[in-house]
Amino acid sequence: MISKLSSLLEDRFVRFSVRFTLSLIVLMGAYRFYLWSTAQQEDLDWITYQVSFLSHKLALLLGVANCEFNCFMDGCRIGVEGKMINVLEGCNGIKLGFVYIAYLIGVNHNYRSTIIQAVIGIVMIQFFNVFRIGMLVALRDLGGDAYFYFIKYIFGVFIYLSIITLWLLKPQIDKTLDKR
Amino acid sequence: MINARQTFWISTILMINAYLLSSFGVGYFRFLEGKESINVLVVWLIIALLKVAMNYLYFRATKRSVLQFGIATLVAIIARLVFGVSFLMVILSFQFFVEFNPVSGAAKRRAS
């Protein structure tokens, strides 16, 4: 029984699964604790606030006139009066970033490379997320059905493709970092 | 003739599209739930079964083992239910690990 278990753990897929799951539990646990501590202070979490703030700036750059920005304990509201969108904690994209980091830890080429790629990944995912929310504010302002299709489908494809691109670039980044 | 890597890419593109397009169907179920013509538990079960069925087809098409399908699905379900993490994102993590890992992944699969 024990030998069977140890041989199973030697399988790289099983090892990856264990490392991936444990990393995800630790990251999400820390994040849950952070959310709990901000809720205790009756405050909105910093990540959701920054994502909303930058999305509002992008919406202004895209030419959304009279774009308002209000934050509450559970999230922010961005847009023109009557056409505002809610940016809640679940919209801040950090959970996708945690899955990406858990993948990096699961593969674990080396620690330095993992940390550098985790930072690059989080920045890239947040860049796409801010672009997504800023565009949604602009589309909501324009009106029509485009907003609905973008939120349900097109932005989802974009965000998944951005992470797939990061995974595909990983061996190249590892090689570059190993040379240094 | 389509090789294993091409099959992987086609399946991945199909899976992402099917998953995202199914959100329109999910919206319809939510609409029925709002009209109280369907139970919330039934809606949840239909969506969960749909996701697992699509995932099974994805793993079959890419010729993964039952163990790999089982572990990936279990982790994805737990991550979804406990942490609210995207189900597809977790599945893609496992698929990309297997595909681009030369020892236990694609090479072994293609050799068998």
Chai-1 contact restraints between the chains, C-beta under 6 A:
chainA,res_idxA,chainB,res_idxB,connection_type,confidence,min_distance_angstrom,max_distance_angstrom,comment,restraint_id
A,R12,B,V103,contact,1.0,0.0,6.0,A-B,restraint_1
A,R12,B,S104,contact,1.0,0.0,6.0,A-B,restraint_2
A,F13,B,Q68,contact,1.0,0.0,6.0,A-B,restraint_3
A,F13,B,S104,contact,1.0,0.0,6.0,A-B,restraint_4
A,F16,B,F97,contact,1.0,0.0,6.0,A-B,restraint_5
A,S17,B,I71,contact,1.0,0.0,6.0,A-B,restraint_6
A,T21,B,V75,contact,1.0,0.0,6.0,A-B,restraint_7
A,M28,B,F83,contact,1.0,0.0,6.0,A-B,restraint_8
A,K95,B,V85,contact,1.0,0.0,6.0,A-B,restraint_9
A,L96,B,M89,contact,1.0,0.0,6.0,A-B,restraint_10
A,V99,B,V85,contact,1.0,0.0,6.0,A-B,restraint_11
A,V99,B,M89,contact,1.0,0.0,6.0,A-B,restraint_12
A,Y103,B,S93,contact,1.0,0.0,6.0,A-B,restraint_13
A,K152,B,S23,contact,1.0,0.0,6.0,A-B,restraint_14
A,Y153,B,L20,contact,1.0,0.0,6.0,A-B,restraint_15
A,G156,B,L20,contact,1.0,0.0,6.0,A-B,restraint_16
A,Y160,B,I16,contact,1.0,0.0,6.0,A-B,restraint_17
A,W167,B,F96,contact,1.0,0.0,6.0,A-B,restraint_18
